[in-house]
Amino acid sequence: MSRLRLVHITLWGPNVPLSTVEFGAGLTLVRGPSDTGKSFIVEAIDYMLGAKSLKEIPERTGYSTVLLGLELPSGEVVTLSRGAAGGAFSLFRSDIRSGPLPVSNEDLAAKHNPKNETNLSMFLLKQLDLEQALIRKNAQGVTVSLSFRDLAHFCIIDETTMQSDVPPAITGQYTTKTKEISTLKLLLEAEDDSSIVASKGASASARTNGAKVEVIDQLLGDLEAKLAEIPEESQLSDQLARLNGSIEDQTSTVGVLLAERSALADRLRALQEKARGARTELAEVGALQSRFALLSRLYDSDLERLATIREAGALLGFFTPGTCQFCGAEFSDQHYNDAHGADGTAFEESVDAEIAKTMALRADLAITLDELTRRGDEARSTRHDASVESEALADSLRALDEDLSPGNGALRELIAVKSDIEKSLALYAQSSELIRLRNAIIDTTQTDASVITDGLNLTALREFSSEIAKRLEAWGYPDASSVHYDRAVQDILADDQYRSAHGKGVRAILHAAFTVGLAQYCFDRDIAHPGFVVLDSPLVTYRPPDVDSPALLDESLPTGIVGDFYRDIQRNFDGQIIVMENLDPTEPLGPAAVDVVFTKKRGVGRYGFLPPKRPVTAALEIES
């Protein structure tokens, strides 16, 4: 089976110390206190396998180049080089650990492109014999080329993802959920989606939904910027209630006017909502009219072609009974024309029938277009009337505000504050409506993922669940035999709860079992898999830098899980596994394991992945 192996990750700069970590063929454990660069190693690996950017941290200053040593399935060791600021990759057909770099053997683009092999994704997929693989992206059967980034999600797990309540098979982005489940299906069943035939209009529908969500997200972003400057909705509601009480306490003589103002404000809001509905109706009508106008032109074009055929048939004698103009058969041998006698031919009748059918369709379409025109006129009229009435109501509100309490400046100030609060609350209402619309579009898109989910092979899922349960049982997880993978929600069910409902410690270990189990499942069945797994903090979340302060195991995990975890992944995992962890192993690692220890103590062992930045005072003393 074709597998990749990570050899080393190295950061180089012309005026800074070289920083590198070498990886073993089996287990590599990088351990130490928090904030020593362990998670940055994971990000650097992901960056060198196609992620868009590398996090800016102070320690990275001066490091201009990232190098990743990679052993190919053929046994050849190559080096990938990329600028720390981003951009394309350089491929070297040798193991390079420092700069300055020689001339590269090949340049690889960072973006996946199935039509051109000179990009990182296609280079890596070719090593796994997956360069031709297609995966499904929606329920209509539209497929796209598999990218290595689709696979990276299943083998490089950062700390945030490890503890997230999002199911391990997906990233939480609704637009990519179908692709992610399709990739899982590829790994479980060793079969891509190249045999699927897409239904017409699928890609247009997907693009339309995506465009709608992008517009709504942009509007929500603008609203959120405004809402960030005002109090919470509940606080505004409380302020409004107290303000109304203060207004009532100040004067009882304006009660009728206030009621009238409230009615006008309610009417104004209703009219604004009516105008919004009319605008929505106009947008829908316009979209339908554009589509139906295109269909009408298609019918006209069809009728013109049929008229040409009929005219040519009449001129060339195709509609006149007698010797066949196509094959020369005598009239007596033309069985399809028996029912027409001397009056015509079956060809003529079929042309006339097609003309009649197309004209009927065009007539039906004309009725529909007339109805759309009526709806559009009605919506425009409604919008105009609502706008005119809204302006009048706004004028009435302004006049009413002036008449509420002439000379009473305090009351006017209270009303002005109330108006501002109502405007702020209207922003929250608008935000809620946009979120509702966005969720409605997303709910429609979720049907894409459910189609793929229902198509997952039950036998493969059962065997995969067994692999997860076997891992957890080896790690000492309680009642591991009942753990299984639920395809309906794409999540692990453990202790009668989905992974998302557990604490972050259990979520992390369940995600680790999913990732390691999936890799071993592929290894055992000779199914394509990158061949390596990178796990960031599968057991604990924080460790202080004091040498004498050990990391503490999450209370939700069994106490013996640390020893069982390291023992199992060394003995029973057939691929390369790289673990970043705060917690020290409870027993010595095997001789084949690579143990990298960070201390976060100057002068004690290795400080971290990158050397510590010199304090300003120390730097000045050295320079002086």
N, C-alpha and C positions, 0 to 999 in steps of 0.2 A: 504494500500500500504506500502511496506517495505521501510523505509528510515533510514539513518544514521544521527546522530547529533553530532557536535563537542562540547565538554564540556569545554575543556581548552587546552592551549598549554603552556608547562612549560620547562624551561631550569634549570638544576641543576648541581652543582659542589660542591665538598667537602669543598672548601675554598672561595666560592663567594656567594653573596646574591642570594636567590631564585628569579627567574624572571618568572612570570606567568601572563597570561591574560585569564579570564573566558569569555565564550561566552553564550549569551542568546539563548532561543529557537527560537526567531524571529530575530529582527534586533540587531546586535552588531556593533556600530560605534567606530572605533579607529581613533582618529583625533589628529592633531597637526602639528607643522612645519616639513619641510623636514629633513631627516637624524635623525629621532628619533627612527627608528627601525620598522616602520609600514610595509615596504616592506619585511623586514627580517621575520616578523611574517608570511606573506604569504609564503615565501620560506620554513620556518620551518614546516608549515602545509603540504605543498606539499612534503617536505622531509619525513615527517612521514606517508605519504600516498603512498610512493614508489619511490619518486625521488631519483636519484643516489647519490647526494651529497648536502651538506649544505655550503653556501658561508662562506668563511673565512673573518671575520671582527675583528678589534682589540678588540671590546667589548666582543667578544665571548670567549676570552682567559680565561681558568679556568673552563668553562662549559663543562662537559664531557658527559652529558646525556640529551636527549630530551624526554619529556613525552607528549603524546597526550591522553586526555580523550575523550572517544567515547561512545555515547549512541547507543546501537543496537536497531533494530526494536522491539525486545522483551521487551525493557525497561531496560535491564541490562546495567550497566555502566562498561566499561572495560578500561584498560589503556595500551597503546602501548608504549614501551620503546625502544630507539635506541641510540647507541653511536653517538656523534656529528661528529665523524670521518668517520661514515659509518658502513656498516655491516648489520647483521640480526636484527630481531625484537624480543622482548620479550613481551608476552601477559600476563597481570594480570587480573584476574576476579574480580577486585575491582577498586575503584577510588583512585589512588595514586598521590599525588601532590609533593612529595619530596623524596630524598634519605637519607641514603643508601637503596637500593631496596631489597625486600625479594626475595626468589626463585620464579621464574616465573611459571605460570601454563602451559605455552606452548611456544615453540620457533617457530618463523615463518621466513622462508627464504625471502630475499628481492626480488628475481627474480621470476617472474610469471612462474608457471609450472602446466599445466592443469592435469597432470598425478599424481600429489601429492598435497594433500590439505594443507600440512603444509607450506604454504607460504602466505604472506600478501595479495596478490592479490586474491587468491582463497578464503581466509577467508572473505574478504570484499564482493566479488561477491556473495558468498553463502548467506550473509545477505540480498542481493537484489534479490535472486533467479535467478541469472544470471551466475552461475558457469558452466552451460552447453552451454552457448551461443557461437556461432561461427560467425565470420565476414569475409567478402570477402577481399582478399588482392590484386587481380589482375583481369584483364578482362577474363582470362581463367577459372575463377571460383574456384581457390585455396582458401580455407578457413583456418583460424587460430582461435585459442581460444581467446575469448575476454579477455583482461587484464583490471584491474582496472585503469591502466595508460591511456587506451583509453578513459575512462570516465572522468578522472581527468582533461583532456584538456578542457572539456566542463563546468566545475564548479569551477576551481581554475584559476583565470585570473590575472597574475601579471601585473605590470605597463607597462612594455615593450610591452607585448602582447596586452594590452588594447589599446595602441596608435598605434600599428603597422598597416601598410597598407596591411598586409596579411589578406585575408578573415578570419572571426572568426571561421569557421568550420575546418580550416586546420592550420597546423603549419608552412608550407612553405617548409617542407622536401619532395622532390618528391617521395622518397621511401615509405612514409607512407600516402600519400594523399588518395589512394584508401581505406585504412583501416579507415581513419578518416571520409571519407564520408559514408562508410558503418556503422560506429558507429552512425553518425547522423541519418542515415536511421533507425537503430535499435531504437533510441530514439523517432523518429517521428512515426514509424509504429508499434512498439512493436512486431517486428518479426525479428529474426536473419536470417542468411544465411545458416543454416544447411541443407536446402533442395537442395542447389545448387550442381550439379555434375561437378567436375573439368574436363576440357579437358586434354588429355594426353600431356605431355611435358611442361605443364605450369610452374611448379616449376623450371625446368631446365632453361627455358627461363628467368625467373625472376632472378635466381641466376647468369646467364651469364651477364645480363644487369647490375646487381648490382656489379659484379666483374669488369666489364669494367669501370664503373664510379669510383670505388675505385682506379683502376690503374691510370686513368686519373687525379683524384684528387691528388694522390701522386705525379705525374709528375708536376701538376700545383703548388703544394706546393713547390717543389724544384725550379721551375722557379720563383715563387714569392719571394723566399728567395734571388735569384740572382738579380731580378729586383728591390728589395728594396734598393740595393746598387748603383743603377744607376739612372740618371735623368729620367723624364717622357718622353714618346715616342715623344710628340710634341716638347719638348726641344731638344731631340736628332735629330729630323728631321731638326729643325732650325739650330742647330750646324752644321749638315752635309751640309746644303745649304750654310751657311757662309764659311765653310771650303773649299767647292768646289770653291767658289769665290776667296778665298785667294790663292788657288793653281793656278787658272787661272791667277790671277794678278802677281804672282811671275814669271811665265814663260809661254811663248806661244809656246816655241819650243817643249814642251812635249805633245802638244795637241793630236797628233796622237797616241802617246804611251798611254795617258790617255784613249782615246777612245777605244784602243785595250784592255786596262786593264778592262775597264767597260764592254766590250763585253765578255771578259773572265769570269769576275765575274758573269755576268748574265747567261752565259753558265754553270758555276759551280753551281749556285743556281738551274738552271733548272735540271741539272744532279742529284743534291742532292734530289730534289723533285721527280725525276724519280725513284731514288733508294728507297726513302721512299714508293712510290707507289708499287714498286716491292716487298718490304718487307711486305706491307699490303696484296698484292695478295698472297704471299707465306703463310702467316698466315691463310688466308681464305681457300686456297687450302688444307693446312695441316689439318685444322679442318674438312673440308668436306671429305677428304680421310679417316680420322679416323672413321667418322660416317659411310661412305659407306663400309669400310672394315668390320665393325661390321655387316652391313646388308648382305654383301657377305657371311660372315661366317654363318649367319642365314639361307641364301638360301642353302648353302652346307649342313648344318645340316638337313634342311627340305628334301633335295633330298636323303640324306642317310636314313632318316626315311622312306621315300616313297619307296626306293629300298628294304628296309627290309620288309616293308608291302607286296610289290609285290612278293618278293621271298617266304615269308611265305604263301601268298595266293596261290601261285602255288604249294607249297609243300603240303599244307593242303587241296587242292582241292576247295578253295573258288572261283576260276576262271573257274572251270569245270562245265558245265551245268548238271543238274540232281537234285537229292534230295538236298534241302538247308542244308548247314552245320550249320546254325545258329538256324533255327526253325523246320527243318525236313519237310518242305512243298515239295510236289511233283513238278516236273518241270512245269506241266500244270497249277499249281496254282500260279506260280511266274510271276505275271503280269509285273513287271518291267524288266524282262529278255526276254519278247516276241520279242523285236526287235533284239535280239542278236542270236536267234536260238541256234544252236549247237556249235557256234564258241566261245562263251565267255559269260560273265555275266556283268550286270550293275556295279557291284563292281569293276571289272577289268577295265572297261572303265573309271570309275571315278578316279581310281588311276592313270591310264595313262594320263588322262586329267590334273590332278593336277601336275604330273611330267612335262608335257609339258609346263604348265603355269609357274611353278617355274623356269624351264630352260630358258624360254623366258625372264622372269624378270631378271634372273642372266645375261643373254646375254646383255640385255639393260644396266644393271648396269656395266658390263665390259666395254661397250662403254663409259659410263660416266666416269669410273675410268681412262680409257685411255685418255679421254679429259682432266681430271684433271691433269694427269701426264704431258700431253703436256703443259698445262698452267703453271704447276710448273716449268718444264724445261725452258720454255720461260721466266718466271719471274726470275729464277736464272741466266739465261744468261743475261737478262737485268740488273739485279743488279750487276753482275760481270763486265759487260762492262761499266756500269755507274761508278762503283768504280774505275776501271782502268783509265778511262778517267778523272775522278775527280782528281785522284792523279797526272795525267799528267798536268791537268790544274792548280792544286795547285802549282806544280813545275814551270809552266810557269809564274804564277802570282808572285811567289817569285823572279824569274829571272827578270821579267819585273820591279818589284819594285826596284831592284838593278840598272837597267839600266835607270830608269826614269831621274835621275839627279845626275850623278856621282860627288861626291865632294860637293853636295849641301845638307848639313846636315839639314838645316831648312826645305827644301822640303820633305826630308825623314821623318822628325818628323811629318809634316802635314799629310803625307800619313799614317803613323803609327796610328795617332789619328783617321784618317778617318776609317781605318780598325777596330779599337776598337769600333767606333760608329756603323759601319755596323754590327758588331757582336752583339752589344747590341740591335740594331733594329731587328736583326734576332731572338733574344730571345722573343721580343714582338710579332713578327710574329708567332713564334712557340706557344706562349701562346694563341694567338687568334685562331689558328687552333685547339688546344686542347679544348678550350672552345666551338668552333663550333661542334667538335665531341661529346663532353659531352652533349651539348644542343640537338643534333640530337637523342642521346640515350634517353634523358629525354623526348623529344617530342614523341618518340615511347611509352614510359611508360605512358605518359599522357592519352593515349587511354584507359588504365585501369580505370582511374578515370572517364572518360567520360561515360563508360559503366554503372558504378554505378550511376552517376548523372542522366542519362537518365531513370534509373529505379526507381527514387524516385517518390513516389505517389503524383500526382498533388493535390489531395484533401487535403492530409496531409500538403503539402507545402502551400496551400492556407490558411488553418487554422493556420499554424505556422506564416505566414506573417501577418495574422490578429492579432495574439497575440503580435507580435513585434510592429505593428502599434498602438495597444491599449496601450501598455506600453509608447510609445513615446508621444502619445496624452495626456496621464495622466501626463507626465512630462513637457508638454507645448512645445514640439518640433513642429516647424511650419510645416504645411501641412503634418501632420503625417499620415493622411488617405491614402495618395498616396505611402507610403513607403511599399515595399514588398521585399521578399527574392527571388533572381534570382538563379534558380538551375543551369543554364548554366555556371555561373562563381562562384557559391557558395559564393555570396556576397550580401549585402543589398543595394538596390537601393533607394536612397533618394534624393529629389530635382533634379531628372534626372541625378544624378551622383552616381556611385558606391561609397561605403564607402571608398575605397582606394584612391579616388580622393579628398576627403575632408581634412580639416585641422585636426590636432591631437585631438583637443577638440571634434569635431563632431565624429571622428573615435572612441574615447573613449566611448561617450554616446551611439553610435550605437552598439558597442560591448556589453555594459552593457545591452541594450535592447535585444540583441540576447540571451545572457546568462540567464537573468532573464525570458525572454519570453519562452525560451526552457524549463526551469525548471517548470514554471507554466503550460505550455502546457502538460507536462508529468503528473503533479499532477492532473490536471483536467480530464485526461483520464485514470488514474490509470496505467500509464506506468512506468516501472522501471527507477529510477533516484537516484543518491546518496542522494538527499534530502537536500543538502546545496549548497550555492553559496558563493564564496569568490571573491570580486572585489577590486582591488588595483587602487585607483585614477581614478574613473570613471568621475570626474567632473573637476579637476584642476591638474596642474603638479608641481607647486613649491610654497612654502610658507617660508618666512624668519623666523628665530627663535625669532625675537623681538616680545614681547607680544603685543605691540601696532600696529604691522604691520599685518593687515589681509591678507589672501590669496585673490588673484584676480581671478575672473571667466574668463575663456577663452572667448575672444571677439566673437568667432564664435558661442557661445551658447546663447540661450535666457536668459535674466536676471533673470526670475523667476524660472528657472529650478531647483535650489537647493531645495527650499521649496517643489515644486511639487514632486521632486524625492523622498525625504525622506518621504513625506506624503503617496505616493503611495506604496512604498515597505513595509511600516508598516501596511497599511490597506488591500492591495490587493495581497500580496504575501503569499502563504500558507506554504512556507518552511523556513529554516534557512538561513539568509543572513548576511554575515560579510563584512563590507565595511571599507577599509583603505582610509582615505581622509585628505587632507590638509585643505579643506574648512569647516568651521563651519556651522552647520545647521542654517537656518534663523529663525527658530521657535523651541520651546522646543520639544524634542522627547517624544513619548508616554511613559506611565508608564512601559510597558513591555520591552522597549528597554534598552539595556546596552550601556552606553556612557563611553568610555575610553579616557581620555584626556592626551596627552603628552605635556610637555612645553618646553623641551630643555633648561631649566633654573635651575641651581643648587639651591636647597632650595625652589623652587616654584613648588608645586604639584609633579606630577610624571615626572621625567626627560624624560624617554623613556622606551621602552620595556626592555632594559638592562641598568643597572646603568652606569653612566659615569665613564670612567677610571680616576683614581686619577692622577693629574699632578705630575711629577717627584719631583718637589721642595716640594710640600705638603707631598708627601710620605716620603721624607727624614726628614722633620721636625717632622712628627709623630713618625718615628723610633728613632730619636734622643731624 
